[in-house]
Structure formats: C-alpha cells, structure tokens
C-alpha cells in the first residue's frame, strides 16, 4: 500500500475498502465516516479524494502531481468543504444550497468531485433536508463524504442514504465495520445543559409554557437560549425518528408517548419558530414572545400524541 495511506495510523480495513473503490470505480455516491474525534476521518477523506484523482497512479496518491499538490494546499477547485461558520454551531442551509448548486456543474479538473460535510451532526433539520435531495439524486462524478463524531445525531433520513464506515484510529480492530445507516443512539448529555433539557421536555408532561418562557427570556443567557433551541429541535427530530426507528430517539423519556402519531406539519411549525427565534436574536426581536409560542407548540404535541 502506498506510503500516503500508511501515514494514517490504524483503520487498515477502511483504507483497504476505499482503495478498492478507487480500483474498481464503484464508489458509493455518499459515505459517512463515523468515529470519535481525532480518529483521522477528515484526513482519510482528503487522501481518498487524492487517490481518486491522482494523475500518476491508480488508487494511490503520489503527492506530487498537480491534483495532489492542490488538494494538500487546500486550493483544489473540486473539493467543497461545508462547515459551520466560525463561532456558529450549525451549518447554514444557504451554505448547503450553494454547494449543491455548484455540484450540478461539471468538475473543473478532477475526475471525481468531493463534497465534504463536517461535522455532519452540525446539519440542522433545514440544512439536512436541503442535502437530502442531492443524496437521493446525486450528480454524476461527485462523492459526498459526511464526517461525524456523533453520527446518532444525524437525521436517519440522511444517514440511511450513506455507506457508513466506522473509524477507530490506532485502536482499530482487525475488521472494518461497514453498514447502512447510523450507530446506536446517544442522549443529548454533554451537548446541552441538563436542566434546560429537563425543563423543555417537561412541557410534554404538563409544564406551563408561559412560565418557562419567562424563566429563559429573563436570564438573557445566549448559551442557555441556544440550548433551549437545540433541545426543541431534538424533540422535533425525535417525533420523526420515533415513527421508523424508535431506538434512535435522543430524549428517552419520550419513547412511550406515541409521538409518531403527531403530524409532520406540527413538527414543521416547531422548526419554523426555532428558526424565527434564531434570526430574532440577531435582530433584537422579543425573544420572550417567540419562546412562549415555541413552548406552547411543543406542549401541544403531548395532546396530539395522546389523541
């Protein structure tokens, strides 16, 4: 195996599989590189692109040809990296749409264009849905690589359309695990303030939306507000997930509530209010009014599920 591949420690099975894709030309249109941070997933994606497009070797990256040099310098016109803006948690839907539009054009130089999305869990519902159509009807000569440290946070509709390769870094076991879809679920623990999560979940068990809106609007803590919106989006996600994959529900308290019976329009209403509040924070809109409306809509889900 070429020295470029050998420079990446561990994950020999993943490297062998990617090399086989290069040799056979049977490259999946979408790949999900899943594993803990520091396992070398982004580096592997770059080496995969170089191997696909090297002008000197087949399935290997020489590191010297114009294509390899441009890829290493970050100047290759056919590598499109989609990340959150600096200081932001989420990948903006407009960034996804711009990249998709560019992908409809022929590659400038490469045989195979690469769209790299990292971290893929930073796709919120809107940006994930914008990407979904491209995953369903991928453009030719393009491979989409989603890099994720927490693949259970990716919408199942997105993860299920990718070929998942699991990374373990230097701890890689002898055989690579390859599967369709994501991994076993994890909770939101560590991602948001647990008190915030319990408060918002409490709306589904009878908590007063107006009182909760007052609590968080008076604190004027941007981080706490962001956690409120993140939990709200997670609840909307859980409603969708519970219909087809209840084992992937993030807020485990909701499993027995029958949320899958809630209509899609109710989920969209919640997401619309979340988006409006995010915009409003930057436009000095009355956050308390928005939060009251958001919490009221979440509270109504319990009645719809029960009925």
PyMOL commands that set and color helices and strands:
alter all, ss='L'
color gray80, all
select helices_A, chain A and resi 3-6+12-24+41-53+66-73+93-103+120-122+125-136+151-153+156-159+169-171+194-205+209-219+222-244+246-248+252-257+259-261+264-282+287-306
alter helices_A, ss='H'
color red, helices_A
select strands_A, chain A and resi 30-34+79-82+113-118+142-148+163-166+178-180
alter strands_A, ss='S'
color yellow, strands_A
deselect
rebuild
show_as cartoon
